[in-house]
């Protein structure tokens, strides 16, 4: 007989090795509905003789490996098997009245075999080896669920438990949280000491309308300097964060920080949009340029229509290049083909054809932020520091813009790209008038193809440096282009050509 509670432990005559519990009539009368078998060195659940009226049963701090011999306890509402050696949840099918099940600090690896326990109010599974939340959706009356100290990485599988008010998931390995918004009664959520790194990984919590308390301390997210502001900004309904009451001053501060972050985000988005517009404009200018040059080449060498279409399609549809270069052959062939420039009409036709080609050859879809950006822009004029960059023929209109004395005076370099040089020559006099301090001009792909074209540069007031790119300017293949340039512009005292001292 155990000392103090008048409990006797014997051995079953029909099941050798299985203990049988007997209580004296006095003890049973004093505590008819409860039995405490705490710390009895039990390795199996004993047979409980004459205990059909039990409502509370305590097996804490034993070494029980399997739940069994409980089928006669139809009235049991509280079962405590804390700190045993259980590896599976079994033997509970007959306990349909059970309201509280304590299985903490065992070796359980999987949640299961709880189908009959539809009246459960509290389920404690903390300190086990569970890595997944499952087989709980039928517990419609469950109010408290404790899964702290397990190995759970993703929180899901919670739908259906509409009565849960408290969910404890401390000390797991949680990375993401979902399904919490499917717990309409949830008031307290404990997620301390997990692996949550960003609010986006737990954003569904904001939709848990009944939530008033949450703990996230001990996560990487909590190390963010704006951690509290992030949580209060997104989860408006909480009154306690990390076991501390949220004050009105903290709410006001988080609101201020949130507004500041929102403004910063808007500015960043503006820059992203501008950058994307710039990329599209330059890309389209390059493609328009290629189309016009391809048209000119077709006229010059009298290509068959089918071959020309195939060649152009092959160049324009390449997904690996932002734009293709029109002259990729050997230099001798290039010199013989590039002298015949397209007239204005062919240029207009090329521009019209490029609208459809640009749309059909676009790469990956742009993000939502960029969804409304027009892909029709085919020119760009931008001022970066002291350099005015002009891409595509349409950008030449920038030379007529009213820049203001200070801005115009700050420009010392003008760069032309994807603009036919003959078109540029029509506007060179404007540089002399509107941008008096320009001393450097850069010609990217401008189809400079003859020495005579260089004569037009005499209309510029003064130049210290000229750069003519090799690609897209056939004239650079001529051995005498630099001496000729120096001869024609001798009055300008040129100091550098293509970054080389004269």
C-alpha positions in Angstrom: 0.0 0.0 0.0 1.3 3.4 -0.9 1.8 5.7 2.0 -0.6 8.7 2.4 -3.3 8.0 -0.2 -4.1 4.4 0.8 -3.5 3.0 -2.8 -2.5 -0.6 -3.2 -0.6 -1.9 -6.2 -0.7 -5.6 -7.1 -0.2 -7.7 -10.2 -2.9 -9.0 -12.5 -3.5 -12.7 -12.2 -4.5 -12.8 -15.9 -1.9 -10.5 -17.3 1.5 -11.2 -15.7 3.6 -8.0 -15.3 0.6 -5.7 -15.5 0.0 -3.9 -12.2 -3.5 -3.6 -10.7 -4.5 -0.6 -8.6 -6.8 -1.1 -5.6 -8.1 1.5 -3.2 -9.5 1.1 0.2 -13.2 1.8 0.6 -12.3 4.7 2.8 -10.1 6.3 0.2 -12.5 5.6 -2.6 -15.3 7.2 -0.6 -13.2 10.3 0.1 -12.1 10.8 -3.5 -14.6 8.8 -5.7 -13.8 10.8 -8.9 -10.1 11.3 -8.8 -7.0 9.1 -8.6 -3.4 10.3 -8.2 -0.7 7.9 -9.4 2.1 10.5 -9.7 5.7 9.2 -9.4 4.8 5.5 -8.9 7.6 4.2 -11.2 5.0 2.8 -13.6 6.2 1.5 -17.0 2.7 0.5 -18.2 -0.8 1.9 -17.5 -2.2 -0.3 -14.6 -5.6 -1.9 -14.5 -7.9 0.2 -12.4 -10.1 -2.1 -10.5 -13.6 -0.8 -9.7 -12.8 2.8 -10.8 -15.5 3.3 -13.4 -16.6 6.6 -11.8 -13.2 8.3 -12.1 -13.2 11.8 -13.7 -9.6 12.9 -13.0 -6.6 10.6 -13.4 -3.0 11.6 -12.9 -0.1 9.5 -14.2 2.6 12.3 -14.1 6.3 11.5 -13.7 6.3 7.8 -14.5 7.9 5.8 -17.4 4.7 4.7 -19.2 5.4 3.8 -22.9 1.8 3.1 -24.0 -1.7 4.3 -23.1 -3.9 1.3 -22.3 -6.4 -0.2 -19.9 -8.6 2.9 -19.8 -11.6 1.6 -21.7 -13.8 1.3 -18.6 -13.3 5.0 -17.6 -16.3 6.3 -19.6 -16.7 9.4 -17.3 -13.1 10.5 -17.4 -12.7 14.2 -18.2 -9.1 14.9 -17.1 -6.1 12.7 -18.0 -2.6 13.7 -17.2 0.4 11.7 -18.6 2.9 14.5 -18.4 6.6 13.4 -18.2 6.4 9.8 -19.4 7.9 7.9 -22.3 5.0 7.8 -24.7 5.9 7.6 -28.4 2.4 7.4 -29.9 -1.1 8.6 -29.0 -3.2 5.5 -28.7 -5.8 3.8 -26.4 -8.1 6.9 -26.0 -11.0 5.8 -28.3 -13.3 5.0 -25.4 -12.8 8.3 -23.5 -15.5 10.3 -25.4 -16.1 12.6 -22.3 -12.5 13.6 -22.0 -12.1 17.4 -21.8 -8.4 17.8 -20.7 -5.6 15.7 -22.1 -2.0 16.4 -20.8 0.7 14.7 -22.9 3.6 17.1 -22.4 7.2 16.0 -22.1 7.0 12.7 -23.9 8.5 11.3 -27.1 5.4 11.7 -29.4 6.3 12.3 -33.0 2.9 12.6 -34.6 -0.5 13.9 -33.7 -3.2 11.3 -34.3 -5.9 9.0 -33.0 -7.9 11.8 -31.4 -11.0 11.3 -33.6 -13.2 10.2 -30.7 -12.2 13.1 -28.4 -14.6 15.7 -29.9 -15.3 17.3 -26.5 -11.6 18.2 -25.8 -11.2 21.6 -24.3 -7.5 21.6 -23.5 -4.8 19.6 -25.4 -1.2 19.8 -24.1 1.5 18.3 -26.4 4.4 20.5 -25.4 7.9 19.1 -25.2 7.5 16.3 -27.7 9.1 15.6 -31.2 6.2 16.7 -33.4 7.1 18.4 -36.7 3.7 18.9 -38.2 0.3 20.2 -37.1 -2.3 17.7 -38.3 -5.4 15.7 -37.5 -6.9 18.4 -35.3 -9.6 19.9 -37.5 -12.4 17.9 -36.0 -11.8 19.3 -32.5 -14.5 22.0 -32.8 -14.7 22.6 -29.0 -10.9 22.8 -28.3 -10.1 26.0 -26.5 -6.4 25.7 -25.6 -3.7 24.1 -27.7 -0.1 23.8 -26.4 2.5 22.7 -28.9 5.5 24.5 -27.4 8.9 22.8 -27.5 8.4 20.7 -30.6 10.1 20.7 -34.1 7.3 22.4 -36.1 8.6 24.5 -39.0 5.4 25.6 -40.7 2.2 26.5 -39.0 -0.9 25.3 -40.9 -3.6 22.7 -40.6 -5.5 24.8 -38.1 -8.8 25.2 -40.0 -11.9 23.8 -38.2 -10.9 24.6 -34.6 -13.3 27.5 -34.3 -13.2 27.6 -30.5 -9.4 27.9 -30.0 -8.6 31.0 -27.9 -5.0 30.2 -27.0 -2.3 28.7 -29.2 1.2 28.2 -27.8 3.9 27.5 -30.3 7.0 28.7 -28.4 10.4 27.1 -28.8 9.8 25.4 -32.2 11.6 25.9 -35.5 8.8 27.9 -37.1 9.7 29.8 -40.4 6.2 30.6 -41.7 2.7 31.0 -40.2 -0.5 30.4 -42.1 -4.1 29.4 -41.2 -4.1 31.5 -38.0 -6.7 33.7 -39.7 -8.9 30.5 -39.8 -9.2 30.6 -36.0 -12.1 33.1 -35.4 -11.9 32.9 -31.6 -8.1 33.1 -31.2 -7.1 35.7 -28.6 -3.6 34.7 -27.5 -0.8 33.5 -29.8 2.7 32.7 -28.5 5.4 32.4 -31.1 8.5 33.3 -29.0 11.9 31.7 -29.8 11.3 30.4 -33.3 13.0 31.2 -36.7 10.7 33.9 -38.1 12.7 36.5 -40.0 10.2 38.8 -41.6 6.6 40.0 -41.1 5.6 38.7 -44.5 6.1 35.2 -43.2 3.4 35.7 -40.6 1.2 38.3 -42.3 -2.0 36.2 -42.0 -2.0 37.1 -38.3 -3.3 40.5 -39.2 -6.6 38.9 -40.2 -7.1 37.1 -36.9 -9.8 39.6 -35.8 -10.1 38.4 -32.2 -6.4 38.4 -31.4 -5.4 40.6 -28.5 -2.1 39.2 -27.4 1.0 38.0 -29.3 4.6 37.2 -28.4 7.4 37.1 -31.0 10.5 37.8 -28.8 13.4 35.5 -29.5 12.8 35.5 -33.3 15.2 37.1 -35.8 12.3 39.4 -36.7 12.4 40.9 -33.2 16.0 42.1 -33.8 14.8 44.6 -36.4 15.1 48.1 -35.1 11.5 48.8 -36.3 10.1 45.5 -35.0 7.5 47.0 -32.7 6.4 49.5 -35.3 6.1 46.8 -37.9 3.9 44.7 -35.7 1.7 47.5 -34.4 1.3 49.0 -37.9 0.0 45.7 -39.4 -1.7 44.0 -36.4 -3.9 46.8 -35.2 -6.0 44.7 -32.8 -3.4 43.5 -30.3 -3.2 44.9 -26.8 -0.2 43.0 -25.6 3.1 42.4 -27.4 5.7 40.1 -25.9 3.9 40.1 -22.5 3.8 43.9 -22.3 0.8 46.1 -22.6 0.8 48.3 -25.8 0.4 51.9 -24.8 -1.2 54.7 -26.9 2.1 56.5 -27.1 3.6 53.4 -28.7 0.8 53.2 -31.2 1.3 56.9 -32.1 5.0 56.3 -32.5 4.5 53.3 -34.7 2.0 55.2 -36.8 4.6 57.9 -37.4 7.3 55.4 -38.3 4.9 53.6 -40.6 4.0 56.9 -42.4 7.7 57.6 -42.8 8.4 54.2 -44.2 5.4 54.5 -46.5 6.8 57.7 -47.9 10.2 56.2 -48.3 8.6 53.2 -50.1 6.7 55.6 -52.5 9.9 57.4 -53.3 11.7 54.1 -54.0 8.8 53.0 -56.2 9.0 56.2 -58.1 12.7 55.6 -58.8 11.9 52.0 -59.9 9.3 53.3 -62.3 11.6 55.9 -63.7 14.4 53.4 -64.1 12.1 51.0 -65.9 10.8 53.8 -68.2 14.3 54.7 -69.0 15.2 51.1 -69.8 12.2 50.7 -72.1 12.8 54.0 -73.9 16.5 53.2 -74.6 15.6 49.6 -75.6 12.9 50.8 -78.0 15.2 53.5 -79.4 17.8 50.8 -80.1 15.3 48.5 -81.7 13.9 51.3 -83.8 17.4 52.2 -84.9 18.1 48.6 -85.8 15.0 48.4 -87.9 15.8 51.5 -89.8 19.3 50.3 -90.5 18.1 46.9 -91.6 15.8 48.6 -94.0 18.7 50.6 -95.4 20.8 47.5 -95.8 18.0 45.7 -97.6 17.8 48.5 -100.1 21.5 48.6 -100.7 22.2 45.0 -101.3 18.8 44.1 -102.9 17.9 41.3 -100.5 15.0 39.1 -101.4 11.9 40.0 -99.2 11.8 36.5 -97.6 15.4 36.5 -96.6 15.3 40.1 -95.3 12.2 39.2 -93.2 13.9 36.1 -91.8 17.2 38.0 -91.0 15.4 40.9 -89.3 13.1 38.5 -87.3 16.2 36.5 -86.1 17.9 39.7 -84.8 14.9 41.3 -83.2 13.6 38.2 -81.4 16.8 37.3 -79.6 15.8 37.0 -75.9 19.4 37.3 -74.8 20.1 40.8 -76.0 18.5 44.1 -75.0 19.1 45.1 -78.6 21.0 43.7 -81.5 23.6 45.4 -83.6 22.7 46.0 -87.2 26.2 45.6 -88.6 27.8 42.3 -87.4 29.6 41.3 -90.5 33.2 41.9 -91.6 34.3 45.5 -92.0 34.8 45.5 -95.8 31.2 44.3 -96.4 30.1 46.8 -93.8 31.8 49.8 -95.5 30.2 48.9 -98.9 26.7 48.6 -97.4 26.5 51.5 -95.0 26.9 54.5 -97.3 23.2 54.4 -98.5 21.2 56.0 -95.6 17.4 55.6 -95.3 15.3 58.5 -96.4 12.7 60.0 -94.1 9.9 57.8 -95.4 11.7 54.6 -94.7 12.5 55.8 -91.3 8.8 56.5 -90.6 7.9 53.0 -91.9 10.6 51.5 -89.6 9.2 53.4 -86.6 5.7 52.2 -87.3 6.8 48.6 -87.7 8.7 48.8 -84.4 5.6 49.4 -82.3 4.3 45.9 -83.0 7.7 44.2 -82.8 8.5 45.8 -79.5 5.3 44.4 -78.0 5.7 40.9 -79.4 9.4 40.6 -78.5 9.2 41.8 -74.9 10.9 39.6 -72.3 9.5 38.7 -68.9 6.3 40.5 -67.7 6.9 43.5 -65.5 5.9 43.5 -61.8 2.6 45.0 -60.7 4.4 48.2 -59.9 5.4 48.6 -63.5 2.2 47.2 -65.1 0.9 50.6 -66.4 4.2 51.8 -67.9 3.8 52.4 -71.6 6.1 50.4 -73.9 5.6 52.8 -76.8 8.3 55.4 -75.8 11.2 55.2 -78.2 13.4 58.1 -77.2 14.9 59.5 -74.1 16.6 62.8 -73.1 18.2 62.9 -69.6 20.6 65.2 -67.8 23.0 63.4 -65.6 25.5 65.8 -63.9 27.1 67.8 -66.7 26.2 65.4 -69.5 23.0 65.5 -71.6 22.2 62.1 -73.0 20.0 61.8 -76.1 18.7 58.4 -77.3 16.6 58.1 -80.5 15.5 60.8 -83.0 12.6 62.0 -80.8 15.1 63.1 -78.1 16.4 65.9 -80.3 13.3 67.9 -79.2 15.1 68.4 -75.9 17.5 70.8 -77.6 14.5 73.2 -78.1 13.5 72.9 -74.4 13.8 75.9 -72.1 16.5 74.6 -69.8 17.1 77.8 -67.9 20.4 79.7 -67.8 21.9 77.7 -64.9 21.0 74.2 -66.2 22.0 75.0 -69.8 25.3 76.5 -68.6 26.1 73.4 -66.5 26.1 71.1 -69.6 29.6 70.4 -70.9 29.0 67.1 -72.7 26.3 65.9 -75.1 26.0 62.2 -76.0 24.0 61.1 -79.1 23.0 57.5 -79.6 20.6 55.7 -82.0 20.2 58.9 -84.0 21.3 59.2 -87.6 24.1 61.7 -87.9 22.4 63.5 -90.8 19.5 64.2 -88.4 21.9 65.5 -85.8 23.5 68.0 -88.2 20.1 69.8 -88.5 20.4 70.7 -84.8 24.1 71.3 -84.3 23.6 75.1 -84.4 21.3 74.9 -81.4 24.2 73.6 -79.3 26.2 76.7 -80.1 23.3 78.9 -79.1 21.7 77.1 -76.1 24.6 75.3 -74.5 27.6 77.6 -74.7 29.8 75.6 -72.4 29.6 72.3 -74.3 33.2 71.1 -75.1 32.7 67.4 -75.6 30.4 65.5 -78.0 29.9 61.7 -78.0 28.5 59.9 -81.0 27.3 56.4 -80.2 25.5 54.5 -83.0 24.8 57.4 -85.3 25.7 55.9 -88.8 28.7 58.3 -89.4 29.7 56.7 -92.7 31.6 59.3 -94.7 34.3 61.9 -94.2 32.1 64.6 -95.7 29.7 64.3 -92.8 32.3 65.5 -90.4 32.2 68.9 -92.1 29.0 69.7 -90.3 30.8 69.8 -86.9 32.3 73.2 -88.0 29.1 74.8 -86.8 29.9 74.1 -83.2 31.4 77.0 -81.2 34.2 75.1 -79.6 35.1 71.5 -78.9 37.9 70.1 -76.8 37.0 66.4 -77.2 35.1 64.2 -79.7 34.3 60.5 -79.3 32.9 58.5 -82.2 32.1 54.9 -81.2 33.4 52.1 -83.4 30.1 50.2 -83.4 27.4 51.8 -85.5 29.8 54.3 -87.2 31.4 52.9 -90.3 33.7 55.9 -90.7 35.9 54.6 -87.9 37.1 51.9 -90.3 38.7 54.6 -92.5 42.4 55.1 -91.6 42.2 58.8 -92.4 39.1 59.8 -90.4 41.0 61.3 -87.5 43.5 63.4 -89.6 40.6 64.6 -91.7 38.6 65.6 -88.6 41.6 67.5 -87.2 42.0 69.3 -90.6 38.4 70.3 -90.8 38.1 71.4 -87.2 41.6 73.0 -86.9 40.0 76.2 -85.8 38.5 74.5 -82.7 41.8 73.3 -81.2 40.7 69.7 -80.6 42.6 68.1 -77.7 41.2 64.6 -77.6 39.7 62.2 -80.1 38.2 59.0 -78.7 39.9 59.7 -75.4 43.3 59.9 -76.9 45.4 63.0 -76.7 45.9 64.7 -80.1 
